[in-house]
């Protein structure tokens, strides 16, 4: 059974960068599409990026050009490099995995996920 753990969150100034990691255990990572979501209080959870097992990627408009998702199946880890951060990027970031993901597109975020991490907090503030 796939298990996911996020790390890399923290406090960063506007314009700064962070790299989040989503470490997998319990199952080989290469059979799963992995997505990143963020949750801000009083707002709906937002799917922001996903990557298929063959490394096709999708980005929401809110992060396109600033965030980069990647995966290292040997290390069983998916990364989210976040650059040029703004206060609007503040939130709890979760990764989630779905088996048999064939396409990187917005529909990924509506799948019934096989696993969720517990989240890592990102705070962008001066």
BATOR-456558 format. One record per atom (N, C-alpha, C): residue number from 0; residue in three letters; atom name; x, z, y. Coordinates in steps of 0.001 Angstrom, whole numbers, padded with zeros to 6 digits. Layout:
BEGIN
(site NUM 'ALA' 'CA' (X Z Y))
...
! end
This chain:
BEGIN
(site 0 'UNK' 'N' (000848 000000 -001187))
(site 0 'UNK' 'CA' (000000 000000 000000))
(site 0 'UNK' 'C' (000887 000000 001243))
(site 1 'UNK' 'N' (000585 -000917 002159))
(site 1 'UNK' 'CA' (001393 -001049 003362))
(site 1 'UNK' 'C' (001199 000148 004274))
(site 2 'UNK' 'N' (002309 000658 004803))
(site 2 'UNK' 'CA' (002279 001699 005826))
(site 2 'UNK' 'C' (003139 001245 006990))
(site 3 'UNK' 'N' (002693 001576 008192))
(site 3 'UNK' 'CA' (003370 001111 009403))
(site 3 'UNK' 'C' (003646 002277 010334))
(site 4 'UNK' 'N' (004821 002260 010955))
(site 4 'UNK' 'CA' (005199 003290 011913))
(site 4 'UNK' 'C' (005810 002624 013138))
(site 5 'UNK' 'N' (005240 002907 014300))
(site 5 'UNK' 'CA' (005759 002361 015549))
(site 5 'UNK' 'C' (006794 003308 016157))
(site 6 'UNK' 'N' (007705 002719 016912))
(site 6 'UNK' 'CA' (008676 003508 017676))
(site 6 'UNK' 'C' (009138 002688 018865))
(site 7 'UNK' 'N' (009832 003343 019781))
(site 7 'UNK' 'CA' (010421 002640 020911))
(site 7 'UNK' 'C' (009705 002822 022236))
(site 8 'UNK' 'N' (008582 003506 022214))
(site 8 'UNK' 'CA' (007873 003732 023463))
(site 8 'UNK' 'C' (008616 004716 024357))
(site 9 'UNK' 'N' (008150 004831 025578))
(site 9 'UNK' 'CA' (008762 005763 026511))
(site 9 'UNK' 'C' (008351 005473 027930))
(site 10 'UNK' 'N' (009065 006095 028847))
(site 10 'UNK' 'CA' (008817 005921 030274))
(site 10 'UNK' 'C' (009812 004906 030831))
(site 11 'UNK' 'N' (009286 003936 031562))
(site 11 'UNK' 'CA' (010137 002899 032140))
(site 11 'UNK' 'C' (009619 002566 033529))
(site 12 'UNK' 'N' (010525 002170 034409))
(site 12 'UNK' 'CA' (010116 001796 035758))
(site 12 'UNK' 'C' (009543 000390 035776))
(site 13 'UNK' 'N' (008695 000095 036737))
(site 13 'UNK' 'CA' (008202 -001283 036872))
(site 13 'UNK' 'C' (009361 -002271 036950))
(site 14 'UNK' 'N' (009205 -003376 036254))
(site 14 'UNK' 'CA' (010266 -004366 036175))
(site 14 'UNK' 'C' (011226 -004143 035031))
(site 15 'UNK' 'N' (011124 -003010 034374))
(site 15 'UNK' 'CA' (012024 -002679 033287))
(site 15 'UNK' 'C' (011594 -003282 031962))
(site 16 'UNK' 'N' (012326 -002930 030926))
(site 16 'UNK' 'CA' (012101 -003482 029590))
(site 16 'UNK' 'C' (012084 -002382 028544))
(site 17 'UNK' 'N' (011372 -002647 027475))
(site 17 'UNK' 'CA' (011374 -001806 026283))
(site 17 'UNK' 'C' (011264 -002701 025071))
(site 18 'UNK' 'N' (011792 -002236 023963))
(site 18 'UNK' 'CA' (011577 -002928 022692))
(site 18 'UNK' 'C' (010903 -001973 021727))
(site 19 'UNK' 'N' (009713 -002351 021305))
(site 19 'UNK' 'CA' (008985 -001580 020310))
(site 19 'UNK' 'C' (009317 -002094 018911))
(site 20 'UNK' 'N' (009312 -001180 017964))
(site 20 'UNK' 'CA' (009519 -001532 016566))
(site 20 'UNK' 'C' (008326 -001087 015742))
(site 21 'UNK' 'N' (008022 -001867 014754))
(site 21 'UNK' 'CA' (006960 -001546 013789))
(site 21 'UNK' 'C' (007602 -001625 012410))
(site 22 'UNK' 'N' (007897 -000462 011835))
(site 22 'UNK' 'CA' (008589 -000392 010556))
(site 22 'UNK' 'C' (007583 -000277 009420))
(site 23 'UNK' 'N' (007767 -001114 008423))
(site 23 'UNK' 'CA' (006842 -001151 007286))
(site 23 'UNK' 'C' (007458 -000487 006067))
(site 24 'UNK' 'N' (006604 000097 005250))
(site 24 'UNK' 'CA' (007016 000648 003968))
(site 24 'UNK' 'C' (005853 000517 003003))
(site 25 'UNK' 'N' (006147 000683 001731))
(site 25 'UNK' 'CA' (005099 000677 000724))
(site 25 'UNK' 'C' (004815 -000685 000119))
(site 26 'UNK' 'N' (005084 -001740 000880))
(site 26 'UNK' 'CA' (004877 -003108 000407))
(site 26 'UNK' 'C' (005860 -004021 001121))
(site 27 'UNK' 'N' (006215 -005135 000489))
(site 27 'UNK' 'CA' (007049 -006110 001208))
(site 27 'UNK' 'C' (006333 -006588 002457))
(site 28 'UNK' 'N' (007088 -006740 003535))
(site 28 'UNK' 'CA' (006473 -007127 004794))
(site 28 'UNK' 'C' (006107 -008599 004827))
(site 29 'UNK' 'N' (006793 -009417 004018))
(site 29 'UNK' 'CA' (006681 -010855 004213))
(site 29 'UNK' 'C' (005319 -011430 003843))
(site 30 'UNK' 'N' (004471 -010627 003199))
(site 30 'UNK' 'CA' (003141 -011120 002890))
(site 30 'UNK' 'C' (002094 -010828 003942))
(site 31 'UNK' 'N' (002515 -010261 005057))
(site 31 'UNK' 'CA' (001573 -009787 006055))
(site 31 'UNK' 'C' (001789 -010435 007412))
(site 32 'UNK' 'N' (000684 -010759 008056))
(site 32 'UNK' 'CA' (000721 -010991 009487))
(site 32 'UNK' 'C' (000676 -009634 010179))
(site 33 'UNK' 'N' (001388 -009515 011279))
(site 33 'UNK' 'CA' (001461 -008253 012009))
(site 33 'UNK' 'C' (001061 -008507 013460))
(site 34 'UNK' 'N' (000254 -007624 013966))
(site 34 'UNK' 'CA' (-000167 -007745 015355))
(site 34 'UNK' 'C' (000111 -006478 016126))
(site 35 'UNK' 'N' (000237 -006643 017429))
(site 35 'UNK' 'CA' (000381 -005515 018347))
(site 35 'UNK' 'C' (-000879 -005425 019203))
(site 36 'UNK' 'N' (-001359 -004201 019335))
(site 36 'UNK' 'CA' (-002511 -003891 020162))
(site 36 'UNK' 'C' (-002102 -002813 021166))
(site 37 'UNK' 'N' (-002847 -002739 022257))
(site 37 'UNK' 'CA' (-002637 -001599 023147))
(site 37 'UNK' 'C' (-003978 -001029 023567))
(site 38 'UNK' 'N' (-003940 000278 023790))
(site 38 'UNK' 'CA' (-005148 001017 024131))
(site 38 'UNK' 'C' (-004909 001800 025400))
(site 39 'UNK' 'N' (-005759 001567 026366))
(site 39 'UNK' 'CA' (-005735 002322 027619))
(site 39 'UNK' 'C' (-007012 003149 027670))
(site 40 'UNK' 'N' (-006927 004416 028102))
(site 40 'UNK' 'CA' (-008148 005237 028174))
(site 40 'UNK' 'C' (-009267 004541 028919))
(site 41 'UNK' 'N' (-010463 004640 028378))
(site 41 'UNK' 'CA' (-011676 004099 028982))
(site 41 'UNK' 'C' (-011717 002573 028976))
(site 42 'UNK' 'N' (-010820 001950 028222))
(site 42 'UNK' 'CA' (-010864 000497 028079))
(site 42 'UNK' 'C' (-010849 000118 026612))
(site 43 'UNK' 'N' (-011330 -001076 026324))
(site 43 'UNK' 'CA' (-011313 -001545 024937))
(site 43 'UNK' 'C' (-009877 -001788 024488))
(site 44 'UNK' 'N' (-009655 -001580 023198))
(site 44 'UNK' 'CA' (-008354 -001906 022633))
(site 44 'UNK' 'C' (-008117 -003402 022770))
(site 45 'UNK' 'N' (-006927 -003757 023176))
(site 45 'UNK' 'CA' (-006584 -005158 023461))
(site 45 'UNK' 'C' (-005537 -005654 022480))
(site 46 'UNK' 'N' (-005825 -006753 021821))
(site 46 'UNK' 'CA' (-004821 -007416 021005))
(site 46 'UNK' 'C' (-003920 -008227 021894))
(site 47 'UNK' 'N' (-002609 -008035 021792))
(site 47 'UNK' 'CA' (-001720 -008688 022739))
(site 47 'UNK' 'C' (-000783 -009699 022091))
(site 48 'UNK' 'N' (-000446 -009531 020827))
(site 48 'UNK' 'CA' (000448 -010486 020200))
(site 48 'UNK' 'C' (000359 -010343 018692))
(site 49 'UNK' 'N' (000608 -011446 017999))
(site 49 'UNK' 'CA' (000671 -011386 016544))
(site 49 'UNK' 'C' (001671 -012400 016022))
(site 50 'UNK' 'N' (002096 -012171 014783))
(site 50 'UNK' 'CA' (003079 -013046 014150))
(site 50 'UNK' 'C' (002714 -013198 012688))
(site 51 'UNK' 'N' (002726 -014433 012206))
(site 51 'UNK' 'CA' (002425 -014675 010808))
(site 51 'UNK' 'C' (003664 -014464 009941))
(site 52 'UNK' 'N' (003479 -014584 008636))
(site 52 'UNK' 'CA' (004603 -014386 007725))
(site 52 'UNK' 'C' (005664 -015470 007908))
(site 53 'UNK' 'N' (005278 -016643 008411))
(site 53 'UNK' 'CA' (006275 -017691 008672))
(site 53 'UNK' 'C' (006679 -017740 010136))
(site 54 'UNK' 'N' (006394 -016649 010853))
(site 54 'UNK' 'CA' (006856 -016433 012227))
(site 54 'UNK' 'C' (006191 -017313 013274))
(site 55 'UNK' 'N' (005002 -017836 012984))
(site 55 'UNK' 'CA' (004197 -018403 014061))
(site 55 'UNK' 'C' (003697 -017250 014924))
(site 56 'UNK' 'N' (003600 -017489 016220))
(site 56 'UNK' 'CA' (003271 -016395 017128))
(site 56 'UNK' 'C' (002117 -016749 018057))
(site 57 'UNK' 'N' (001468 -015705 018547))
(site 57 'UNK' 'CA' (000406 -015842 019538))
(site 57 'UNK' 'C' (000577 -014717 020552))
(site 58 'UNK' 'N' (000291 -015053 021822))
(site 58 'UNK' 'CA' (000345 -014054 022892))
(site 58 'UNK' 'C' (-000919 -014129 023730))
(site 59 'UNK' 'N' (-001446 -012977 024071))
(site 59 'UNK' 'CA' (-002534 -012938 025035))
(site 59 'UNK' 'C' (-002002 -013337 026413))
(site 60 'UNK' 'N' (-002878 -013856 027231))
(site 60 'UNK' 'CA' (-002457 -014299 028561))
(site 60 'UNK' 'C' (-001815 -013177 029368))
(site 61 'UNK' 'N' (-002259 -011946 029128))
(site 61 'UNK' 'CA' (-001767 -010810 029915))
(site 61 'UNK' 'C' (-000282 -010523 029678))
(site 62 'UNK' 'N' (000270 -011016 028572))
(site 62 'UNK' 'CA' (001675 -010722 028253))
(site 62 'UNK' 'C' (002513 -011977 028056))
(site 63 'UNK' 'N' (001884 -013132 028058))
(site 63 'UNK' 'CA' (002602 -014381 027802))
(site 63 'UNK' 'C' (003710 -014574 028828))
(site 64 'UNK' 'N' (004889 -014930 028341))
(site 64 'UNK' 'CA' (006029 -015137 029219))
(site 64 'UNK' 'C' (006834 -013889 029488))
(site 65 'UNK' 'N' (006285 -012723 029145))
(site 65 'UNK' 'CA' (006993 -011455 029369))
(site 65 'UNK' 'C' (007335 -010748 028059))
(site 66 'UNK' 'N' (006479 -010887 027062))
(site 66 'UNK' 'CA' (006663 -010214 025783))
(site 66 'UNK' 'C' (007063 -011234 024720))
(site 67 'UNK' 'N' (007879 -010772 023772))
(site 67 'UNK' 'CA' (008280 -011615 022650))
(site 67 'UNK' 'C' (008149 -010825 021367))
(site 68 'UNK' 'N' (007413 -011383 020424))
(site 68 'UNK' 'CA' (007270 -010760 019113))
(site 68 'UNK' 'C' (008201 -011451 018129))
(site 69 'UNK' 'N' (008770 -010672 017225))
(site 69 'UNK' 'CA' (009658 -011240 016202))
(site 69 'UNK' 'C' (009591 -010351 014975))
(site 70 'UNK' 'N' (010134 -010852 013891))
(site 70 'UNK' 'CA' (010120 -010069 012655))
(site 70 'UNK' 'C' (011408 -010271 011900))
(site 71 'UNK' 'N' (011795 -009231 011184))
(site 71 'UNK' 'CA' (012937 -009262 010273))
(site 71 'UNK' 'C' (012425 -008740 008949))
(site 72 'UNK' 'N' (012094 -009641 008047))
(site 72 'UNK' 'CA' (011498 -009222 006771))
(site 72 'UNK' 'C' (012479 -008418 005922))
(site 73 'UNK' 'N' (013764 -008711 006053))
(site 73 'UNK' 'CA' (014754 -007945 005276))
(site 73 'UNK' 'C' (014779 -006484 005717))
(site 74 'UNK' 'N' (014628 -006275 007024))
(site 74 'UNK' 'CA' (014596 -004908 007556))
(site 74 'UNK' 'C' (013180 -004345 007560))
(site 75 'UNK' 'N' (012201 -005163 007151))
(site 75 'UNK' 'CA' (010803 -004738 007082))
(site 75 'UNK' 'C' (010339 -004212 008447))
(site 76 'UNK' 'N' (010674 -004943 009475))
(site 76 'UNK' 'CA' (010370 -004497 010831))
(site 76 'UNK' 'C' (009901 -005674 011679))
(site 77 'UNK' 'N' (008902 -005396 012488))
(site 77 'UNK' 'CA' (008445 -006338 013507))
(site 77 'UNK' 'C' (008733 -005716 014865))
(site 78 'UNK' 'N' (009195 -006553 015777))
(site 78 'UNK' 'CA' (009594 -006081 017100))
(site 78 'UNK' 'C' (008687 -006671 018170))
(site 79 'UNK' 'N' (008567 -005926 019252))
(site 79 'UNK' 'CA' (007909 -006444 020448))
(site 79 'UNK' 'C' (008824 -006154 021633))
(site 80 'UNK' 'N' (009495 -007204 022087))
(site 80 'UNK' 'CA' (010349 -007086 023265))
(site 80 'UNK' 'C' (009477 -007261 024499))
(site 81 'UNK' 'N' (009486 -006263 025371))
(site 81 'UNK' 'CA' (008624 -006267 026546))
(site 81 'UNK' 'C' (009498 -006261 027794))
(site 82 'UNK' 'N' (009398 -007297 028578))
(site 82 'UNK' 'CA' (010181 -007431 029798))
(site 82 'UNK' 'C' (009275 -007461 031018))
(site 83 'UNK' 'N' (009873 -007204 032173))
(site 83 'UNK' 'CA' (009145 -007252 033440))
(site 83 'UNK' 'C' (007847 -006442 033365))
(site 84 'UNK' 'N' (007984 -005229 032908))
(site 84 'UNK' 'CA' (006814 -004374 032705))
(site 84 'UNK' 'C' (006184 -003968 034034))
(site 85 'UNK' 'N' (004876 -003836 034013))
(site 85 'UNK' 'CA' (004104 -003405 035171))
(site 85 'UNK' 'C' (003285 -002168 034801))
(site 86 'UNK' 'N' (002799 -001434 035784))
(site 86 'UNK' 'CA' (001957 -000264 035461))
(site 86 'UNK' 'C' (000746 -000622 034601))
(site 87 'UNK' 'N' (000272 -001858 034702))
(site 87 'UNK' 'CA' (-000870 -002282 033883))
(site 87 'UNK' 'C' (-000523 -002388 032407))
(site 88 'UNK' 'N' (000753 -002345 032067))
(site 88 'UNK' 'CA' (001169 -002368 030660))
(site 88 'UNK' 'C' (001164 -000981 030041))
(site 89 'UNK' 'N' (000898 000034 030830))
(site 89 'UNK' 'CA' (000852 001395 030308))
(site 89 'UNK' 'C' (-000257 001537 029275))
(site 90 'UNK' 'N' (000064 002222 028180))
(site 90 'UNK' 'CA' (-000930 002457 027141))
(site 90 'UNK' 'C' (-000266 002866 025843))
(site 91 'UNK' 'N' (-001096 003120 024853))
(site 91 'UNK' 'CA' (-000601 003384 023506))
(site 91 'UNK' 'C' (-000578 002057 022755))
(site 92 'UNK' 'N' (000557 001750 022196))
(site 92 'UNK' 'CA' (000756 000484 021489))
(site 92 'UNK' 'C' (000729 000736 019990))
(site 93 'UNK' 'N' (-000101 -000036 019308))
(site 93 'UNK' 'CA' (-000267 000063 017871))
(site 93 'UNK' 'C' (000130 -001247 017213))
(site 94 'UNK' 'N' (000709 -001153 016020))
(site 94 'UNK' 'CA' (000853 -002352 015212))
(site 94 'UNK' 'C' (-000098 -002242 014019))
(site 95 'UNK' 'N' (-000486 -003384 013523))
(site 95 'UNK' 'CA' (-001411 -003459 012398))
(site 95 'UNK' 'C' (-001064 -004663 011552))
(site 96 'UNK' 'N' (-001350 -004565 010261))
(site 96 'UNK' 'CA' (-000996 -005632 009346))
(site 96 'UNK' 'C' (-002193 -006160 008582))
(site 97 'UNK' 'N' (-002180 -007455 008356))
(site 97 'UNK' 'CA' (-003245 -008105 007594))
(site 97 'UNK' 'C' (-002619 -009090 006618))
(site 98 'UNK' 'N' (-002936 -008937 005350))
(site 98 'UNK' 'CA' (-002400 -009833 004320))
(site 98 'UNK' 'C' (-003034 -011213 004449))
(site 99 'UNK' 'N' (-002311 -012194 004027))
(site 99 'UNK' 'CA' (-002819 -013567 003965))
(site 99 'UNK' 'C' (-003189 -014146 005317))
(site 100 'UNK' 'N' (-002476 -013730 006343))
(site 100 'UNK' 'CA' (-002694 -014313 007664))
(site 100 'UNK' 'C' (-002064 -015695 007696))
(site 101 'UNK' 'N' (-002855 -016715 007959))
(site 101 'UNK' 'CA' (-002322 -018069 007912))
(site 101 'UNK' 'C' (-002105 -018683 009279))
(site 102 'UNK' 'N' (-002706 -018079 010313))
(site 102 'UNK' 'CA' (-002611 -018677 011627))
(site 102 'UNK' 'C' (-002477 -017594 012677))
(site 103 'UNK' 'N' (-001598 -017852 013641))
(site 103 'UNK' 'CA' (-001441 -016924 014753))
(site 103 'UNK' 'C' (-002377 -017371 015867))
(site 104 'UNK' 'N' (-003495 -016659 015992))
(site 104 'UNK' 'CA' (-004459 -016991 017023))
(site 104 'UNK' 'C' (-005265 -015738 017352))
(site 105 'UNK' 'N' (-006114 -015802 018380))
(site 105 'UNK' 'CA' (-006826 -014587 018802))
(site 105 'UNK' 'C' (-007727 -013996 017731))
(site 106 'UNK' 'N' (-008130 -014810 016737))
(site 106 'UNK' 'CA' (-009018 -014285 015696))
(site 106 'UNK' 'C' (-008334 -013215 014851))
(site 107 'UNK' 'N' (-006997 -013242 014854))
(site 107 'UNK' 'CA' (-006268 -012230 014072))
(site 107 'UNK' 'C' (-006719 -010825 014436))
(site 108 'UNK' 'N' (-006979 -010610 015737))
(site 108 'UNK' 'CA' (-007252 -009257 016212))
(site 108 'UNK' 'C' (-008623 -008735 015762))
(site 109 'UNK' 'N' (-009438 -009606 015163))
(site 109 'UNK' 'CA' (-010757 -009196 014685))
(site 109 'UNK' 'C' (-010797 -009002 013173))
(site 110 'UNK' 'N' (-009651 -009250 012502))
(site 110 'UNK' 'CA' (-009613 -009048 011049))
(site 110 'UNK' 'C' (-009756 -007570 010705))
(site 111 'UNK' 'N' (-010212 -007315 009526))
(site 111 'UNK' 'CA' (-010222 -005959 008975))
(site 111 'UNK' 'C' (-008811 -005677 008483))
(site 112 'UNK' 'N' (-008051 -004922 009240))
(site 112 'UNK' 'CA' (-006634 -004731 008972))
(site 112 'UNK' 'C' (-006396 -003901 007714))
(site 113 'UNK' 'N' (-005311 -004236 007039))
(site 113 'UNK' 'CA' (-004925 -003493 005842))
(site 113 'UNK' 'C' (-004191 -002201 006179))
(site 114 'UNK' 'N' (-003583 -002142 007342))
(site 114 'UNK' 'CA' (-002836 -000944 007720))
(site 114 'UNK' 'C' (-002693 -000885 009230))
(site 115 'UNK' 'N' (-002684 000330 009737))
(site 115 'UNK' 'CA' (-002440 000610 011161))
(site 115 'UNK' 'C' (-001354 001672 011281))
(site 116 'UNK' 'N' (-000531 001534 012315))
(site 116 'UNK' 'CA' (000345 002628 012664))
(site 116 'UNK' 'C' (-000388 003625 013531))
(site 117 'UNK' 'N' (000315 004704 013891))
(site 117 'UNK' 'CA' (-000311 005757 014677))
(site 117 'UNK' 'C' (-000090 005589 016166))
(site 118 'UNK' 'N' (000733 004616 016539))
(site 118 'UNK' 'CA' (000903 004294 017939))
(site 118 'UNK' 'C' (002132 004913 018575))
(site 119 'UNK' 'N' (002567 004255 019656))
(site 119 'UNK' 'CA' (003664 004769 020465))
(site 119 'UNK' 'C' (003285 004568 021930))
(site 120 'UNK' 'N' (003534 005579 022742))
(site 120 'UNK' 'CA' (003093 005564 024132))
(site 120 'UNK' 'C' (004113 004870 025026))
(site 121 'UNK' 'N' (003632 003938 025821))
(site 121 'UNK' 'CA' (004439 003263 026833))
(site 121 'UNK' 'C' (003874 003632 028205))
(site 122 'UNK' 'N' (004730 004148 029050))
(site 122 'UNK' 'CA' (004318 004501 030409))
(site 122 'UNK' 'C' (005210 003761 031391))
(site 123 'UNK' 'N' (004590 002965 032243))
(site 123 'UNK' 'CA' (005329 002212 033255))
(site 123 'UNK' 'C' (004987 002812 034610))
(site 124 'UNK' 'N' (005964 003465 035193))
(site 124 'UNK' 'CA' (005715 004178 036444))
(site 124 'UNK' 'C' (007017 004363 037200))
(site 125 'UNK' 'N' (006895 004344 038505))
(site 125 'UNK' 'CA' (008058 004613 039352))
(site 125 'UNK' 'C' (008289 006120 039480))
! end
